[in-house]
Amino acid sequence: MKTTKYLLSALCLAALAAGCTKDSAMRTSSVEGLRISVTAAAPSTRTALHEDGLTVLWEEGDQLLLISNTSENTYPLTLDKASLSEDSRQADFVASQAIPEGEYYLASSNVSTSFASSRTIMFNYGDKVDRSDFEITVTDPTKNTHEGGLKTMALLSDKFTVSEGATSQDISVSLKHYSTLLEFPILLTSNTTGTDVTLNSVTISSSDHVFNSALAVVSLYGGGIKIQDLSVILSDAPVLPVGEPYKVYMAALTSGRLDLGSSELTITVSTSAGDYTFTKPGKALEAGYRYTLGDLNIDARPNLITNEAEWNQAIAEGKTPLTLGADVELTASATLPTYDVTVTGDYTLTINADGRTAPLSWDGWNGKFVASDHGRTKIDSKLTLTGGADLAVKNGYLYLKELEVGDGSELSGVGGRLVISYALTVTSGASATIASSLVASCDILNEDGATLTVDGKLFYDAGNSPSSPNIMYDSQLPYSNFDNWFKGMNDADVIGESGSSNNVWDTGNGNESKIGTAMTGYNPTTPETTTVVAGKACKMFSVYINYLGGFVKKFAAGNVYLGELTGLSGLSGAKMTFGIPSEGRLPVAVTGYYNYQPGTIDYIDNEKKTGGTDSMDLYIALATKQYSVDTNNDTSYPGGSASDLANDPNIVAYGRLTSSETTGGYSPFYIELTYKDNNFIPSGDLYLLITATSSKGGAQFTGSTKSVLYLDELSLEF
C-alpha cells in the first residue's frame, strides 16, 4: 500500500508562543470517552474529497486528529454515525483513549493515520513568524489520492480546552478551510511516438509569488506570502491513456483568499515524450474550493533528430525519447544531456570527443587529475538505445554514467574509448554487439536473459560472468594496495609474498634471489604502517649510500616498479627489467593516493651540490617491449635519458604525474593515459609499465635526501 505524507508548515501567533512548548509537569487528569461536536466547514466538506467535488458532508469512517498545543501528542477521533445530523453537517467525533486535560486543535485526518514530529506543534491565524512542522502519514490511498497528487483538504479548528468531565455539549467546534484544490486533467490526444508516454511531473508557476511544494507535500505560509510554483512529482511515472484525461491534484494551502489574478500562470507538464507548457490567466483562489485548469492537451509525436541542431533543440527542451532519422554526429558544440535520455531508430549516434575537455570530478573528490591528450566528454546520466540505434565514440574518451542497449544495437569506436562508470545493461531478450573497433568498460555488467557479443574489448568489475576471451573481469594488479611485504636477500624489503608467482612489483632493495641496496644496509623503499590510507603503504625516500668505508658512494632514490631486479651493474649500479606482460590490460588510467614531502636537491650527478626543489615521478605506460635498464646508463630507461615517453617509438600509451608540491597528507590522483594516434586497441604483445620514485632525477643520481614519497591503494581504471 502506498504511503502519502502530508506536511503542514504554519506560523504561530505571538499570543500563543508561550504555550508552544512541552508540558513542564506531568498531567494528572484525563478525560475518558471524549466526544467533540464538530461542524463541517463552509463550503461543506469532510477530510477527504469524493469524486463529485468539494461539497461532501460528514459520513461514516471519517476521522479527525486531536493535536495538543503544549506537547507533541496527537489522538485520533472517529465519527459516531448515530450522532450524524440530518443534513450531515454536524457529528460527534469520539476518542478511543483517555485524553489529558489541556489545550487542543482539531485537524483534518483520515482512516489509518499516524503522527510524527520532532518539534512542538505551532499554528497560526495571524502574521507571527515562528514556524514548525508536523506530518500526517496517510495509509489509505482511496480517501486521499486520485490518480496523481493529493486530494485531501487542509481543515483546522480554533484552539479549545479539554477539561475533566467535558462532553460534546461542552466542546463544539467548527473546522476552517486552509487549502484550495487545483485539478489538472492531462489529456493525451494522440501518441505516434511508438512507445508509451509516461507522466513525470506537473508544475504551476507564477513569476511574482513565492511557493514550493512536491508530491503529496503541502505547505502553509502566513503573512501574505503566495505561490510561485507548486509541483506534483509522480515517482511511479504512470502511463497516460490516449483519449482519456488523467487527473492530477495539488492542494495549495491558504488561510483565506489566494489572489493570483495579477499575472499569468504557467503550467508545465513533464512527460517521457518531452515537456509541454500551457499558459492560463491568473485568478483569485478561495479556500475550500476546487479549480480545474482545463485544455491541457498533449499530442505526442516522435522527436525526430536528423542533425546536431535538432538534437540540441530537443535536449534544451528536455525531450526523450529521441528518434534518429539519419546518422547524427555530435561535435564539440553539441549539447549533451544532463537527464536520462532514450535514443531510438535504426541509425548511429556518434559522439565526437575532439575539442572537448570535460573535467573529471565527483562529489567529495579533491585530487590530482592528469589529463591525457585525448578529447574527453562526459555524460552524467543514463543513455538508453532502443529500436536498433547504435552508438559510436570518436576521437577520445566518452565517460558515461550508465548505458542500456536494446536489440540490434552496436557499440563502436572511431579512435574512441567508452568508459561507463556504473552499469552496462543489455535489455532482457535482446542481442547487442561491441564492435572490434571499440574498447569499453563498466563497473557492473547486466546481461541476464540477453546476448552480448564482444568483438572488441570489455572490462568489468561485477555482474554476470560471460564466457569470451575479449571480456576481462577484475583486471587489477596483484599486491597493488601495498599491504603485503616480506624479507628477501640481505634483509631486503620485498612487495608480495615469499615464493609467490604473482610478485610483479620490485624495488632497488633486492628481492628473493638478487641483491640490491639492502646489501649496503639501506632499504630506500619500505613498508609504511602509520602514514597510510588503508593497511600498509609503500614508502620511498632518497638517500646517499656510503658503503665499505666510502668505497661505494652513490645517491639512490626510493622507487617501485612493475618488473624485476636482475642483478648488479658494477659496484654502484643495478640492472632491472621494466614492464610485465599486459595480458590484455588496456587501462584508461591509474589511480591511487600519494603523499609527497620534497626536499631541496642536495646531490646532482652523484655530487654534493645544491639545486631547486626535488620532484616525485609516477608514470604508467604500455610498450611493445620490456626495457632492460642499467642504472649506470640513463639512456636505457623508457624514453631515454630525457625520459620522453611521448617520443619513445616503443611506447604506445602513457600517462605521468610529476610534482614538486608538498601534499600535506594523502591526495588522490587520476592519471589518464594518452594512446598514441587515438589507437585504443594497439596490436601485438604489450607490456605494462608503472614506475614511481621519490626523486625524478634519480636515474641521473640527482635529488634530495630529504624527499619522501608515500604511495597507497594503487588501482587500474578501465
Number of C-alpha atoms within 10 A of each C-alpha: 6 7 11 19 15 20 17 18 20 22 23 21 18 14 9 15 14 9 16 21 16 15 13 8 6 7 10 7 13 18 18 17 15 23 24 23 21 22 23 22 20 16 15 18 25 28 25 24 21 18 8 7 11 20 16 19 21 24 16 12 11 21 26 25 24 21 20 26 25 19 19 19 18 18 18 23 24 20 23 18 16 9 13 18 13 8 8 17 19 21 25 24 24 20 22 14 14 13 21 18 18 18 17 21 20 26 21 22 29 26 21 11 16 16 17 13 13 9 14 19 26 23 26 22 13 14 14 18 15 15 17 17 19 19 16 20 18 21 18 16 16 13 18 22 19 18 14 24 27 28 26 27 28 29 25 21 19 15 15 16 14 19 18 14 12 18 17 16 10 14 17 16 20 16 23 23 25 20 28 26 26 21 20 24 18 23 20 19 16 14 19 11 17 13 12 16 23 18 24 19 21 27 19 22 20 20 12 13 13 14 17 16 20 18 21 24 21 24 20 22 21 21 13 14 13 21 23 17 20 24 24 23 19 19 10 10 15 16 14 19 17 17 13 12 17 19 15 21 26 30 26 26 27 24 24 16 15 20 15 19 12 12 15 16 20 18 22 18 23 19 23 21 24 23 18 18 14 14 13 14 12 15 14 11 21 19 24 28 19 20 14 12 15 13 12 19 17 19 15 22 13 20 21 18 22 16 16 16 14 15 25 18 14 20 20 13 12 20 24 22 25 23 23 24 16 15 16 19 19 20 16 16 12 16 16 18 20 14 15 19 19 20 25 28 21 19 20 23 23 20 25 26 25 17 15 19 18 16 11 14 11 7 5 6 11 11 16 15 16 17 21 21 15 24 21 24 23 21 18 16 15 20 20 19 27 21 18 19 25 26 24 23 27 25 22 30 28 25 19 21 20 22 20 18 30 23 21 16 27 22 25 26 24 18 23 29 30 25 24 24 17 18 21 26 21 26 22 15 12 18 19 22 20 21 18 15 21 26 30 28 28 25 21 19 22 18 23 14 11 16 17 21 15 21 18 20 22 23 25 23 17 14 17 13 13 15 8 13 12 16 20 19 17 12 19 15 17 15 18 21 19 22 18 19 18 15 16 19 17 19 18 28 25 26 27 22 14 16 8 8 8 12 20 18 25 24 29 30 29 28 28 17 11 18 22 26 23 20 16 15 15 22 25 26 30 23 21 18 14 10 17 21 20 13 15 20 26 27 27 28 25 28 21 20 18 15 16 9 7 9 10 12 16 21 25 31 31 25 27 25 24 23 25 22 26 19 19 18 14 9 10 18 17 21 20 22 19 24 28 22 18 17 12 18 20 25 24 27 23 22 19 20 21 26 23 25 20 26 21 17 22 21 24 18 15 17 13 13 13 13 14 12 16 24 27 27 19 22 19 26 26 28 26 19 16 19 19 18 19 20 20 16 16 18 15 16 21 24 17 14 14 12 17 12 22 17 12 13 11 17 23 26 27 24 25 24 19 15 17 19 14 14 15 9 14 18 17 18 20 24 24 24 27 24 25 16 11 21 19 25 19 16 9 7 12 24 24 26 23 21 20 25 30 34 34 22 24 26 24 20 23 26 36 32 22 17 27 24 26 26 29 26 21 20 19 20 22 26
